[in-house]
């Protein structure tokens, strides 16, 4: 089989994206689409005031 026929049967890659770029875009999409976490209830409460504090 001549080389020209063999080349025609191989699939052509139109554009290739490096895996690093693909993973970075997925991480960015995940960060943008995920809502921020709600604060823990214990952390968001004001400190308790005691009448007999030293």
The first five atom37 places (N, CA, C, CB, O) and aatype in JSON, in Angstrom:
{
  "aatype": [20, 20, 20, 20, 20, 20, 20, 20, 20, 20, 20, 20, 20, 20, 20, 20, 20, 20, 20, 20, 20, 20, 20, 20, 20, 20, 20, 20, 20, 20, 20, 20, 20, 20, 20, 20, 20, 20, 20, 20, 20, 20, 20, 20, 20, 20, 20, 20, 20, 20, 20, 20, 20, 20],
  "atom_mask": [
    [1, 1, 1, 1, 1],
    [1, 1, 1, 1, 1],
    [1, 1, 1, 1, 1],
    [1, 1, 1, 1, 1],
    [1, 1, 1, 1, 1],
    [1, 1, 1, 1, 1],
    [1, 1, 1, 1, 1],
    [1, 1, 1, 1, 1],
    [1, 1, 1, 1, 1],
    [1, 1, 1, 1, 1],
    [1, 1, 1, 1, 1],
    [1, 1, 1, 1, 1],
    [1, 1, 1, 1, 1],
    [1, 1, 1, 1, 1],
    [1, 1, 1, 1, 1],
    [1, 1, 1, 1, 1],
    [1, 1, 1, 1, 1],
    [1, 1, 1, 1, 1],
    [1, 1, 1, 1, 1],
    [1, 1, 1, 1, 1],
    [1, 1, 1, 1, 1],
    [1, 1, 1, 1, 1],
    [1, 1, 1, 1, 1],
    [1, 1, 1, 1, 1],
    [1, 1, 1, 1, 1],
    [1, 1, 1, 1, 1],
    [1, 1, 1, 1, 1],
    [1, 1, 1, 1, 1],
    [1, 1, 1, 1, 1],
    [1, 1, 1, 1, 1],
    [1, 1, 1, 1, 1],
    [1, 1, 1, 1, 1],
    [1, 1, 1, 1, 1],
    [1, 1, 1, 1, 1],
    [1, 1, 1, 1, 1],
    [1, 1, 1, 1, 1],
    [1, 1, 1, 1, 1],
    [1, 1, 1, 1, 1],
    [1, 1, 1, 1, 1],
    [1, 1, 1, 1, 1],
    [1, 1, 1, 1, 1],
    [1, 1, 1, 1, 1],
    [1, 1, 1, 1, 1],
    [1, 1, 1, 1, 1],
    [1, 1, 1, 1, 1],
    [1, 1, 1, 1, 1],
    [1, 1, 1, 1, 1],
    [1, 1, 1, 1, 1],
    [1, 1, 1, 1, 1],
    [1, 1, 1, 1, 1],
    [1, 1, 1, 1, 1],
    [1, 1, 1, 1, 1],
    [1, 1, 1, 1, 1],
    [1, 1, 1, 1, 1]
  ],
  "atom_positions": [
    [[0.85, -1.18, 0.0], [0.0, 0.0, 0.0], [0.9, 1.24, 0.0], [-0.97, 0.0, 1.23], [1.79, 1.36, 0.84]],
    [[0.66, 2.15, -0.92], [1.47, 3.37, -0.96], [1.23, 4.25, 0.27], [1.16, 4.16, -2.23], [0.2, 4.15, 0.94]],
    [[2.18, 5.08, 0.54], [2.11, 5.93, 1.73], [0.92, 6.89, 1.66], [3.41, 6.73, 1.9], [0.34, 7.22, 2.7]],
    [[0.55, 7.35, 0.48], [-0.57, 8.3, 0.36], [-1.89, 7.64, 0.76], [-0.66, 8.85, -1.07], [-2.72, 8.29, 1.39]],
    [[-2.09, 6.38, 0.4], [-3.32, 5.69, 0.78], [-3.36, 5.45, 2.29], [-3.43, 4.36, 0.04], [-4.42, 5.58, 2.91]],
    [[-2.25, 5.11, 2.87], [-2.19, 4.87, 4.31], [-2.49, 6.15, 5.1], [-0.8, 4.33, 4.71], [-3.19, 6.1, 6.11]],
    [[-1.98, 7.28, 4.64], [-2.21, 8.55, 5.31], [-3.68, 8.96, 5.26], [-1.35, 9.64, 4.7], [-4.19, 9.58, 6.19]],
    [[-4.37, 8.61, 4.18], [-5.77, 8.98, 4.04], [-6.67, 8.2, 4.99], [-6.22, 8.77, 2.61], [-7.75, 8.68, 5.35]],
    [[-6.26, 7.02, 5.4], [-7.11, 6.21, 6.27], [-6.95, 6.59, 7.74], [-6.79, 4.75, 6.08], [-7.8, 6.23, 8.56]],
    [[-5.88, 7.29, 8.09], [-5.68, 7.69, 9.48], [-6.57, 8.88, 9.82], [-4.2, 8.04, 9.73], [-6.75, 9.77, 8.99]],
    [[-7.13, 8.9, 11.02], [-7.95, 10.07, 11.39], [-7.08, 11.3, 11.56], [-8.73, 9.79, 12.7], [-5.94, 11.22, 12.01]],
    [[-7.64, 12.43, 11.21], [-6.89, 13.68, 11.32], [-7.26, 14.38, 12.62], [-7.16, 14.61, 10.12], [-8.43, 14.42, 13.0]],
    [[-6.26, 14.91, 13.29], [-6.48, 15.68, 14.51], [-6.52, 17.14, 14.1], [-5.36, 15.41, 15.58], [-5.54, 17.68, 13.58]],
    [[-7.66, 17.79, 14.35], [-7.82, 19.18, 13.94], [-7.05, 20.08, 14.9], [-9.31, 19.58, 13.89], [-6.28, 20.94, 14.48]],
    [[-7.26, 19.89, 16.19], [-6.5, 20.66, 17.17], [-6.31, 19.8, 18.4], [-7.22, 21.99, 17.53], [-7.19, 19.02, 18.78]],
    [[-5.19, 19.94, 19.0], [-4.87, 19.18, 20.2], [-4.74, 20.14, 21.37], [-3.57, 18.34, 20.02], [-4.1, 21.19, 21.25]],
    [[-5.33, 19.77, 22.49], [-5.25, 20.59, 23.7], [-4.39, 19.84, 24.7], [-6.68, 20.9, 24.3], [-4.65, 18.67, 24.97]],
    [[-3.36, 20.47, 25.24], [-2.52, 19.79, 26.22], [-3.34, 19.41, 27.46], [-1.33, 20.68, 26.63], [-4.25, 20.15, 27.85]],
    [[-3.03, 18.29, 28.05], [-3.76, 17.81, 29.23], [-3.71, 18.85, 30.35], [-3.17, 16.46, 29.71], [-4.69, 19.02, 31.08]],
    [[-2.59, 19.53, 30.5], [-2.46, 20.55, 31.54], [-3.5, 21.65, 31.35], [-1.05, 21.15, 31.53], [-4.12, 22.09, 32.32]],
    [[-3.7, 22.1, 30.11], [-4.69, 23.14, 29.82], [-6.11, 22.62, 30.04], [-4.53, 23.64, 28.38], [-6.96, 23.36, 30.55]],
    [[-6.37, 21.38, 29.68], [-7.69, 20.8, 29.87], [-8.02, 20.7, 31.35], [-7.76, 19.41, 29.21], [-9.13, 21.05, 31.77]],
    [[-7.08, 20.23, 32.15], [-7.31, 20.11, 33.6], [-7.47, 21.48, 34.24], [-6.16, 19.36, 34.26], [-8.29, 21.65, 35.15]],
    [[-6.71, 22.46, 33.79], [-6.83, 23.81, 34.35], [-8.19, 24.41, 34.02], [-5.71, 24.71, 33.8], [-8.78, 25.09, 34.86]],
    [[-8.69, 24.17, 32.82], [-9.99, 24.72, 32.47], [-11.1, 24.04, 33.25], [-10.25, 24.58, 30.97], [-12.08, 24.69, 33.62]],
    [[-10.98, 22.75, 33.51], [-11.98, 22.04, 34.31], [-11.96, 22.54, 35.76], [-11.72, 20.52, 34.26], [-13.01, 22.71, 36.36]],
    [[-10.78, 22.78, 36.31], [-10.68, 23.28, 37.68], [-11.26, 24.69, 37.77], [-9.21, 23.28, 38.14], [-11.93, 25.02, 38.75]],
    [[-11.02, 25.52, 36.77], [-11.56, 26.87, 36.77], [-13.09, 26.84, 36.67], [-10.96, 27.69, 35.62], [-13.77, 27.59, 37.36]],
    [[-13.62, 25.99, 35.81], [-15.07, 25.88, 35.67], [-15.7, 25.38, 36.97], [-15.44, 24.93, 34.52], [-16.77, 25.85, 37.36]],
    [[-15.05, 24.45, 37.63], [-15.56, 23.95, 38.91], [-15.54, 25.04, 39.98], [-14.73, 22.73, 39.37], [-16.48, 25.16, 40.75]],
    [[-14.48, 25.81, 40.02], [-14.37, 26.88, 41.02], [-15.43, 27.96, 40.79], [-12.98, 27.5, 40.99], [-15.97, 28.51, 41.75]],
    [[-15.71, 28.25, 39.55], [-16.69, 29.29, 39.24], [-18.12, 28.81, 39.5], [-16.54, 29.74, 37.78], [-18.96, 29.58, 39.97]],
    [[-18.4, 27.55, 39.2], [-19.77, 27.06, 39.29], [-20.15, 26.56, 40.68], [-19.98, 25.96, 38.3], [-21.33, 26.31, 40.93]],
    [[-19.2, 26.41, 41.58], [-19.48, 25.94, 42.93], [-19.76, 27.13, 43.84], [-18.31, 25.09, 43.48], [-18.93, 28.03, 43.94]],
    [[-20.93, 27.14, 44.51], [-21.21, 28.26, 45.41], [-20.3, 28.22, 46.63], [-22.68, 28.25, 45.85], [-19.82, 27.15, 47.0]],
    [[-20.06, 29.36, 47.26], [-19.19, 29.37, 48.44], [-19.83, 28.59, 49.59], [-18.89, 30.81, 48.87], [-21.05, 28.51, 49.69]],
    [[-18.99, 28.04, 50.44], [-19.49, 27.3, 51.6], [-20.1, 28.26, 52.6], [-18.35, 26.49, 52.26], [-19.64, 29.39, 52.74]],
    [[-21.13, 27.8, 53.3], [-21.71, 28.58, 54.37], [-20.77, 28.51, 55.57], [-23.14, 28.06, 54.74], [-20.15, 27.48, 55.81]],
    [[-20.66, 29.59, 56.33], [-19.79, 29.55, 57.5], [-20.35, 28.6, 58.56], [-19.63, 30.97, 58.09], [-21.56, 28.38, 58.64]],
    [[-19.47, 28.05, 59.36], [-19.89, 27.17, 60.45], [-20.68, 28.0, 61.46], [-18.66, 26.47, 61.13], [-20.29, 29.13, 61.77]],
    [[-21.79, 27.46, 61.98], [-22.61, 28.24, 62.92], [-21.84, 28.66, 64.17], [-23.82, 27.44, 63.33], [-22.07, 29.76, 64.68]],
    [[-20.96, 27.84, 64.67], [-20.21, 28.19, 65.88], [-19.23, 29.32, 65.64], [-19.47, 26.97, 66.41], [-18.99, 30.13, 66.53]],
    [[-18.68, 29.4, 64.48], [-17.7, 30.43, 64.16], [-18.39, 31.77, 63.94], [-16.88, 30.04, 62.92], [-17.83, 32.81, 64.29]],
    [[-19.6, 31.77, 63.38], [-20.26, 33.02, 63.06], [-20.99, 33.65, 64.25], [-21.24, 32.79, 61.94], [-21.42, 34.8, 64.16]],
    [[-21.14, 32.92, 65.35], [-21.79, 33.49, 66.53], [-20.86, 34.49, 67.21], [-22.21, 32.37, 67.52], [-19.65, 34.28, 67.24]],
    [[-21.43, 35.57, 67.76], [-20.57, 36.5, 68.52], [-20.13, 35.83, 69.81], [-21.31, 37.84, 68.82], [-20.82, 34.95, 70.32]],
    [[-19.0, 36.24, 70.35], [-18.52, 35.61, 71.59], [-19.51, 35.85, 72.74], [-17.12, 36.16, 71.97], [-20.1, 36.92, 72.85]],
    [[-19.66, 34.85, 73.58], [-20.6, 34.95, 74.71], [-20.04, 35.93, 75.74], [-20.84, 33.56, 75.36], [-18.84, 35.94, 76.02]],
    [[-20.91, 36.75, 76.29], [-20.5, 37.73, 77.31], [-20.95, 37.21, 78.67], [-21.1, 39.17, 77.03], [-22.12, 36.89, 78.88]],
    [[-20.04, 37.13, 79.55], [-20.33, 36.66, 80.92], [-20.33, 37.86, 81.86], [-19.28, 35.59, 81.39], [-19.48, 38.75, 81.77]],
    [[-21.27, 37.87, 82.76], [-21.35, 38.97, 83.71], [-20.18, 38.95, 84.68], [-22.67, 38.91, 84.48], [-19.75, 40.0, 85.17]],
    [[-19.67, 37.76, 84.97], [-18.63, 37.63, 85.98], [-17.25, 37.39, 85.33], [-18.96, 36.48, 86.94], [-16.43, 36.65, 85.87]],
    [[-17.02, 38.01, 84.22], [-15.73, 37.81, 83.56], [-14.63, 38.47, 84.36], [-15.76, 38.37, 82.13], [-14.84, 39.52, 84.97]],
    [[-13.48, 37.87, 84.36], [-12.36, 38.4, 85.17], [-11.75, 39.59, 84.52], [-11.3, 37.34, 85.38], [-10.8, 40.17, 85.06]]
  ]
}
